[in-house]
Amino acid sequence: MPASIAGVKRLLLTTIALCALAAQGVPAQEPVRHTAPGSLKQFSREPDAPDPETVENPEAAESTGTALERDESIGPESGEFSILGRTLEPGEFRQFNWQLDTAMAGLSVPTPVLVARGQFPGPTLCLVAAVHGDELNGVEIVRRIMFGLEREKLAGTVLGIPIANAFGFLRGSRYLPDRRDLNRFFPGSADGSMASRFAYALFEQVIRECNVLIDIHTGSFNRTNLPQLRADLGDDAVLKLSRQFGEMAVLHSEGPGGSLRGAAADIGIPTVTLEAGGPSQFQANAVDAGVEAIETLLDRLEMLKQFRMFSAPQPVFYDSTWVRAESGGILLAEVELGDEVSKGQRLATVTDPIENRRETLYAPFRGRILGMALNQVVMPGFAAFHIGRATTDSEAAAVEPETSVTEDPDAAGPMPSAETLAPEMEAEPESESGPGSEPDTESDTEPEDT
């Protein structure tokens, strides 16, 4: 009998503890599952996620009284939201399998499009990841955002494309099957190459429905990036959007030609690129930073209330440069991603393994490591460290919007200098192809980053 009484007491204490957690709104924790390249069918949802083909209408369920009142002026007043020929009701979640109509029969690869419509009117926020098929962090960022939304409290619609380039994703490749970089062909053409047709169809059928767009990327070719935004700060709407992500760093850049960011901005959709980590791996810190930034954006857009502590001021970089190796050899870094460095500080060594000759790379000015190459064998001219200089409000006011920094480590043209901000920084020498030349997108040459 005493043992039985003790068991009852333990049961009561456990029940009380669970009730207290429920009252505080603490959700049960489920293990995070990642999807590896090679299996779109296993693109997982949380166990309690809705069936993507089932219409779920919270109005039919008993009200919990937790829905928040919303300012309907932040989004469209229309009672309907339609995409890909289907209309979603308030509170509904759906998965669409979009694909290129002109793909070869039997070889078409569907692109998953997840749509969560909120209970209240508001803007349509679009999240696009894996435009480059080997950039995996964005896949997990989109998954966590989409399946973590509380649609009964959401104002507006969130549309997520976790794997835009499914062809590349399945092969662990950056490119489409025709060896082209999808992020150089937007907005595309209905009668162009495969890459151009794919970009055109995706842009016309899905992207045009967006009011705000976040294009999620990572570094390329064994490089990794500090979580950051790339944004054309000369565009007032984009500038305003870039201020809504909390403390995430912002790099001023107009972006390369043919990019999704540039094409969307050209038709009036405020768009930024969110860079987080490196390719071909899932990096928990980069994913966490991306999720936190987008959740902060949802709060600032008044789409979904988030409880956030006060964050540090957002650093903005109008001026940056790539430090390149002058000789080939083994690159060994002496600094880490995100480090603050001083002018003349040692960044890395490049050692010739045959002749034992060593080159030392130094910081050209005081700044922060925004991106860097992983330790590897490098060739002469390889872009090893991306260093940015934080810009004060007074300096930012003096910067002309046209002085966008070049963010691409493999760009064909020279790096422009921002002399108003970096009088001691030497400008990049011109390449053999000359200033402003465009890379050959039809060739096998390595494309620009992001």
C-alpha positions as CSV (number, residue, x, y, z in Angstrom):
1,M,0.0,0.0,0.0
2,P,2.7,2.6,0.8
3,A,4.4,1.9,-2.6
4,S,1.0,2.4,-4.3
5,I,0.5,5.7,-2.5
6,A,4.0,6.8,-3.6
7,G,3.2,5.9,-7.2
8,V,0.0,7.9,-7.0
9,K,1.9,10.9,-5.7
10,R,4.4,10.7,-8.5
11,L,1.6,10.5,-11.0
12,L,-0.1,13.6,-9.5
13,L,3.2,15.6,-9.5
14,T,3.9,14.6,-13.1
15,T,0.3,15.7,-14.1
16,I,0.7,19.0,-12.3
17,A,4.0,19.7,-14.0
18,L,2.6,18.9,-17.5
19,C,-0.4,21.2,-16.9
20,A,2.0,24.0,-15.8
21,L,4.0,23.6,-19.0
22,A,0.9,23.6,-21.1
23,A,-0.4,26.7,-19.4
24,Q,2.9,28.4,-20.2
25,G,2.5,27.4,-23.9
26,V,5.7,25.3,-24.0
27,P,5.4,23.0,-27.0
28,A,6.5,19.4,-27.0
29,Q,9.9,19.0,-28.6
30,E,10.3,16.8,-31.6
31,P,13.7,15.8,-33.0
32,V,14.8,17.8,-36.1
33,R,15.1,15.6,-39.1
34,H,17.2,16.7,-42.1
35,T,16.7,15.6,-45.7
36,A,19.8,14.5,-47.5
37,P,20.2,15.0,-51.3
38,G,18.8,12.2,-53.4
39,S,15.4,11.7,-51.9
40,L,12.6,14.3,-52.5
41,K,10.1,11.7,-51.4
42,Q,11.6,11.8,-47.9
43,F,11.3,15.6,-47.6
44,S,9.9,15.3,-44.1
45,R,7.2,17.1,-42.2
46,E,6.9,17.1,-38.4
47,P,4.7,14.3,-37.1
48,D,1.9,16.7,-36.2
49,A,2.1,18.7,-39.5
50,P,-1.1,18.8,-41.5
51,D,-1.6,16.5,-44.5
52,P,-0.5,18.9,-47.4
53,E,-3.3,17.7,-49.6
54,T,-6.0,18.2,-46.9
55,V,-7.9,21.4,-46.5
56,E,-7.7,22.4,-42.8
57,N,-10.2,25.0,-41.7
58,P,-9.7,26.2,-38.2
59,E,-13.1,27.9,-38.3
60,A,-14.7,24.5,-38.0
61,A,-12.8,23.7,-34.8
62,E,-13.7,25.0,-31.3
63,S,-12.2,28.5,-30.8
64,T,-9.4,28.7,-28.1
65,G,-9.7,32.4,-27.8
66,T,-6.0,32.9,-28.5
67,A,-6.3,34.5,-32.0
68,L,-4.9,38.0,-32.1
69,E,-6.6,41.0,-33.6
70,R,-4.9,42.3,-36.7
71,D,-4.5,45.5,-38.5
72,E,-6.0,44.7,-41.9
73,S,-4.2,47.6,-43.5
74,I,-0.9,45.7,-43.7
75,G,-2.2,43.4,-46.4
76,P,-4.7,42.9,-49.2
77,E,-8.4,43.1,-48.2
78,S,-9.4,40.3,-50.7
79,G,-11.1,37.3,-49.2
80,E,-9.4,35.0,-51.6
81,F,-5.8,33.8,-52.2
82,S,-5.1,31.7,-55.3
83,I,-1.9,30.2,-56.7
84,L,-1.2,27.6,-59.3
85,G,-4.9,27.4,-60.1
86,R,-6.1,26.6,-56.6
87,T,-7.8,28.9,-54.0
88,L,-6.8,28.6,-50.3
89,E,-9.2,29.4,-47.5
90,P,-8.2,31.3,-44.4
91,G,-6.2,28.9,-42.1
92,E,-5.5,26.4,-44.9
93,F,-2.1,24.7,-45.6
94,R,-1.3,23.0,-48.9
95,Q,1.6,21.4,-50.7
96,F,1.8,21.8,-54.5
97,N,4.1,19.9,-56.7
98,W,5.1,22.4,-59.4
99,Q,7.0,21.3,-62.5
100,L,8.0,22.5,-65.9
101,D,5.4,21.6,-68.4
102,T,7.9,21.1,-71.2
103,A,10.1,18.6,-69.4
104,M,10.8,15.3,-71.0
105,A,8.1,12.7,-70.2
106,G,9.1,10.4,-67.4
107,L,12.1,12.6,-66.4
108,S,10.3,15.5,-64.8
109,V,11.3,16.4,-61.3
110,P,8.6,18.2,-59.2
111,T,9.4,21.3,-57.2
112,P,7.5,21.4,-53.9
113,V,5.7,24.6,-53.1
114,L,4.3,24.9,-49.6
115,V,1.6,27.5,-48.9
116,A,0.2,28.5,-45.5
117,R,-2.6,31.0,-45.5
118,G,-3.3,32.8,-42.2
119,Q,-6.6,33.5,-40.6
120,F,-6.2,37.2,-41.1
121,P,-5.5,39.3,-44.2
122,G,-2.0,40.5,-44.8
123,P,0.9,40.3,-47.2
124,T,2.3,37.3,-49.0
125,L,5.9,36.5,-47.9
126,C,7.8,34.1,-50.1
127,L,10.8,32.0,-49.0
128,V,12.9,30.4,-51.7
129,A,15.8,28.0,-51.1
130,A,18.1,25.7,-53.0
131,V,18.1,27.7,-56.3
132,H,21.5,26.2,-56.2
133,G,20.9,22.5,-55.6
134,D,23.9,22.0,-53.3
135,E,22.9,24.8,-50.8
136,L,21.2,22.8,-48.1
137,N,20.9,25.2,-45.1
138,G,18.0,27.1,-46.7
139,V,16.1,23.8,-47.2
140,E,16.0,23.3,-43.4
141,I,15.3,27.0,-42.8
142,V,12.2,26.9,-45.0
143,R,11.0,23.6,-43.5
144,R,11.3,24.9,-39.9
145,I,9.5,28.2,-40.8
146,M,6.7,26.6,-42.8
147,F,5.8,23.8,-40.3
148,G,6.2,26.1,-37.3
149,L,3.6,28.7,-38.3
150,E,0.6,29.2,-36.2
151,R,-2.0,29.8,-38.9
152,E,-4.7,30.7,-36.5
153,K,-2.6,33.7,-35.5
154,L,-1.0,34.5,-38.9
155,A,-1.9,37.6,-40.9
156,G,-1.3,37.0,-44.6
157,T,0.2,34.1,-46.4
158,V,3.7,32.5,-46.3
159,L,4.8,30.6,-49.4
160,G,7.9,28.4,-49.1
161,I,9.9,26.7,-51.9
162,P,12.4,24.6,-50.0
163,I,14.0,23.1,-53.1
164,A,13.7,25.4,-56.1
165,N,16.4,23.5,-58.1
166,A,15.2,19.9,-57.5
167,F,17.3,18.7,-60.4
168,G,20.5,19.9,-58.8
169,F,19.4,18.8,-55.3
170,L,18.9,15.2,-56.3
171,R,22.4,15.1,-57.8
172,G,24.1,17.2,-55.1
173,S,24.9,19.8,-57.7
174,R,24.8,23.6,-57.9
175,Y,23.5,23.5,-61.5
176,L,20.6,22.4,-63.6
177,P,21.1,19.4,-65.9
178,D,22.1,21.6,-68.8
179,R,25.1,22.8,-66.6
180,R,23.7,26.3,-66.2
181,D,23.3,28.4,-63.1
182,L,19.6,29.0,-62.5
183,N,20.3,32.2,-60.6
184,R,21.7,33.8,-63.8
185,F,18.5,33.4,-65.9
186,F,15.7,35.1,-64.1
187,P,13.1,36.3,-65.2
188,G,13.7,33.9,-68.0
189,S,12.2,33.3,-71.4
190,A,9.5,31.1,-72.7
191,D,11.5,30.0,-75.7
192,G,15.1,30.1,-74.4
193,S,17.4,27.4,-73.0
194,M,16.1,24.9,-70.4
195,A,17.4,27.1,-67.6
196,S,15.7,30.2,-69.1
197,R,12.4,28.3,-69.6
198,F,12.5,26.9,-66.0
199,A,13.2,30.4,-64.6
200,Y,10.5,31.9,-66.7
201,A,7.8,29.4,-65.6
202,L,8.7,29.6,-61.9
203,F,8.8,33.4,-62.0
204,E,5.5,33.8,-63.9
205,Q,3.5,31.1,-62.1
206,V,4.8,31.5,-58.5
207,I,7.1,34.4,-57.8
208,R,4.7,37.1,-59.2
209,E,2.3,36.2,-56.4
210,C,4.8,37.5,-53.8
211,N,4.6,40.8,-52.0
212,V,8.0,40.2,-50.2
213,L,10.7,37.7,-51.2
214,I,13.6,36.2,-49.3
215,D,16.0,34.2,-51.5
216,I,18.1,31.9,-49.3
217,H,21.7,30.9,-50.3
218,T,25.0,29.7,-48.9
219,G,28.6,30.2,-50.0
220,S,29.9,28.3,-53.0
221,F,32.9,26.1,-53.9
222,N,34.2,25.4,-50.4
223,R,33.5,28.8,-49.0
224,T,31.2,29.7,-46.1
225,N,29.4,32.9,-45.3
226,L,28.5,34.6,-42.0
227,P,24.7,34.8,-41.8
228,Q,23.9,38.1,-43.6
229,L,21.6,39.8,-46.0
230,R,22.6,41.0,-49.5
231,A,20.4,44.0,-50.4
232,D,20.3,46.9,-52.9
233,L,20.2,49.6,-50.3
234,G,19.7,52.2,-53.0
235,D,16.1,50.9,-53.4
236,D,14.0,52.5,-50.7
237,A,11.6,49.5,-50.4
238,V,14.5,47.1,-50.1
239,L,16.3,49.3,-47.6
240,K,13.2,49.4,-45.5
241,L,12.8,45.6,-45.7
242,S,16.5,45.0,-44.8
243,R,15.9,46.8,-41.5
244,Q,13.3,44.2,-40.4
245,F,15.6,41.2,-39.6
246,G,16.9,42.0,-36.2
247,E,20.7,42.1,-35.7
248,M,21.6,40.2,-38.9
249,A,24.4,42.0,-40.9
250,V,23.5,43.7,-44.2
251,L,25.8,44.0,-47.2
252,H,24.9,46.5,-49.8
253,S,24.9,44.9,-53.2
254,E,22.8,45.2,-56.4
255,G,23.3,41.6,-57.1
256,P,24.5,39.8,-60.3
257,G,22.5,40.0,-63.6
258,G,19.9,37.3,-64.0
259,S,19.5,36.7,-60.3
260,L,16.1,36.0,-58.7
261,R,16.6,38.9,-56.3
262,G,17.2,41.4,-59.1
263,A,14.4,40.2,-61.3
264,A,11.9,40.3,-58.5
265,A,13.0,43.8,-57.5
266,D,12.6,45.0,-61.1
267,I,8.9,44.2,-61.0
268,G,8.4,45.9,-57.6
269,I,8.8,43.0,-55.2
270,P,11.1,44.0,-52.3
271,T,13.7,41.2,-52.2
272,V,16.8,40.4,-50.2
273,T,19.2,37.5,-50.3
274,L,19.8,35.7,-47.0
275,E,23.3,34.1,-47.0
276,A,23.9,31.4,-44.3
277,G,26.9,29.1,-44.1
278,G,28.4,26.9,-46.8
279,P,27.2,24.4,-49.4
280,S,26.7,20.6,-49.2
281,Q,26.0,20.4,-45.5
282,F,23.5,21.3,-42.8
283,Q,25.0,23.8,-40.3
284,A,23.0,24.2,-37.1
285,N,24.3,27.7,-36.2
286,A,23.6,29.0,-39.7
287,V,20.1,27.5,-39.8
288,D,19.3,28.9,-36.4
289,A,20.4,32.4,-37.4
290,G,18.3,32.2,-40.6
291,V,15.2,31.0,-38.8
292,E,15.5,33.7,-36.1
293,A,15.9,36.4,-38.7
294,I,12.8,35.3,-40.6
295,E,10.8,35.0,-37.5
296,T,11.8,38.5,-36.6
297,L,10.7,39.7,-40.1
298,L,7.3,38.0,-39.5
299,D,6.9,40.0,-36.3
300,R,8.1,43.3,-37.9
301,L,5.6,42.9,-40.8
302,E,2.9,42.3,-38.2
303,M,2.2,38.9,-39.8
304,L,2.9,36.8,-36.7
305,K,3.8,38.0,-33.2
306,Q,7.1,36.8,-31.9
307,F,8.4,37.4,-28.4
308,R,12.0,38.7,-28.8
309,M,14.5,40.2,-26.5
310,F,16.1,43.5,-27.4
311,S,18.7,42.9,-30.1
312,A,22.0,44.6,-30.8
313,P,22.2,47.3,-33.5
314,Q,22.2,45.9,-37.0
315,P,25.6,46.2,-38.7
316,V,25.5,47.5,-42.3
317,F,28.4,47.1,-44.8
318,Y,28.6,49.4,-47.8
319,D,32.2,48.5,-48.4
320,S,33.8,45.1,-48.7
321,T,36.6,43.3,-50.6
322,W,37.9,39.8,-51.3
323,V,41.4,39.0,-50.2
324,R,42.9,36.6,-52.8
325,A,45.9,34.2,-52.8
326,E,48.7,35.3,-55.1
327,S,50.2,31.8,-55.2
328,G,48.9,28.3,-55.1
329,G,49.2,25.8,-52.3
330,I,47.7,24.7,-49.0
331,L,45.5,27.4,-47.4
332,L,45.4,27.4,-43.6
333,A,43.3,30.1,-42.0
334,E,44.3,31.9,-38.8
335,V,41.0,33.7,-38.2
336,E,37.4,32.5,-38.0
337,L,34.1,33.5,-39.7
338,G,32.7,36.7,-38.0
339,D,36.0,37.7,-36.5
340,E,36.8,41.4,-36.2
341,V,40.2,42.0,-37.8
342,S,42.6,45.0,-37.8
343,K,44.5,46.4,-40.8
344,G,47.6,44.3,-41.4
345,Q,46.5,41.3,-39.3
346,R,47.5,37.9,-40.5
347,L,44.6,36.0,-42.0
348,A,46.1,32.8,-43.4
349,T,49.1,31.2,-45.0
350,V,49.3,29.5,-48.4
351,T,52.2,27.0,-48.6
352,D,53.6,25.3,-51.6
353,P,53.8,21.6,-50.5
354,I,56.6,20.8,-53.0
355,E,59.0,23.8,-52.6
356,N,57.9,24.7,-49.1
357,R,57.4,28.4,-50.1
358,R,54.9,30.3,-48.0
359,E,52.7,33.3,-48.7
360,T,50.9,35.2,-45.9
361,L,47.6,36.8,-46.5
362,Y,46.9,40.1,-44.5
363,A,43.8,42.1,-43.8
364,P,43.8,45.3,-46.1
365,F,41.8,47.3,-43.6
366,R,40.0,47.0,-40.3
367,G,36.8,45.1,-40.7
368,R,34.8,41.8,-40.2
369,I,35.2,38.4,-41.8
370,L,31.9,38.1,-43.8
371,G,32.9,35.1,-45.7
372,M,35.9,32.8,-46.1
373,A,37.3,29.7,-47.8
374,L,37.6,26.5,-45.9
375,N,41.1,25.1,-45.5
376,Q,42.0,23.6,-48.9
377,V,44.4,23.6,-51.8
378,V,43.9,26.8,-53.7
379,M,45.1,28.2,-57.0
380,P,46.6,31.7,-57.6
381,G,43.9,34.3,-57.6
382,F,41.5,32.2,-55.4
383,A,39.2,34.4,-53.3
384,A,39.9,33.4,-49.7
385,F,38.5,36.0,-47.3
386,H,35.5,38.4,-47.7
387,I,36.1,41.4,-45.4
388,G,33.5,44.1,-44.8
389,R,33.8,47.5,-43.1
390,A,30.8,48.5,-40.9
391,T,29.3,51.8,-42.0
392,T,28.1,54.5,-39.6
393,D,24.9,56.4,-40.3
394,S,26.9,59.5,-41.4
395,E,29.1,57.5,-43.8
396,A,26.0,55.6,-45.2
397,A,24.4,59.0,-46.0
398,A,27.4,59.9,-48.1
399,V,27.5,56.7,-50.1
400,E,26.0,56.9,-53.6
401,P,23.7,54.0,-54.3
402,E,25.6,53.2,-57.4
403,T,28.7,52.3,-55.5
404,S,27.5,48.8,-54.8
405,V,30.2,46.4,-53.7
406,T,30.9,43.3,-55.7
407,E,29.8,40.3,-53.6
408,D,31.0,37.6,-56.0
409,P,34.4,36.0,-55.4
410,D,34.5,34.5,-58.9
411,A,33.3,37.6,-60.8
412,A,34.9,38.3,-64.1
413,G,35.3,42.0,-63.6
414,P,37.3,44.1,-61.1
415,M,36.2,44.9,-57.6
416,P,35.0,48.5,-57.4
417,S,36.5,50.6,-54.6
418,A,34.5,52.7,-52.3
419,E,37.0,55.5,-51.7
420,T,34.7,57.5,-49.5
421,L,34.8,54.7,-47.0
422,A,38.2,53.0,-47.6
423,P,40.9,55.5,-48.5
424,E,43.6,53.1,-47.7
425,M,42.1,50.1,-49.5
426,E,43.7,49.3,-52.9
427,A,41.3,48.7,-55.7
428,E,41.2,45.2,-57.3
429,P,43.2,45.0,-60.5
430,E,41.3,44.6,-63.7
431,S,40.9,41.1,-65.1
432,E,42.0,40.1,-68.6
433,S,38.4,40.2,-69.8
434,G,38.2,43.9,-68.8
435,P,36.0,45.8,-66.4
436,G,32.4,45.0,-66.3
437,S,32.6,42.0,-68.5
438,E,30.0,39.3,-68.1
439,P,30.9,35.6,-67.5
440,D,30.1,33.2,-70.2
441,T,27.0,31.4,-68.9
442,E,27.0,28.9,-71.7
443,S,30.5,27.6,-70.8
444,D,31.9,25.2,-68.2
445,T,33.6,28.0,-66.3
446,E,32.7,28.4,-62.6
447,P,29.9,31.0,-62.1
448,E,29.7,33.8,-59.7
449,D,28.8,33.2,-56.0
450,T,25.1,33.3,-55.2
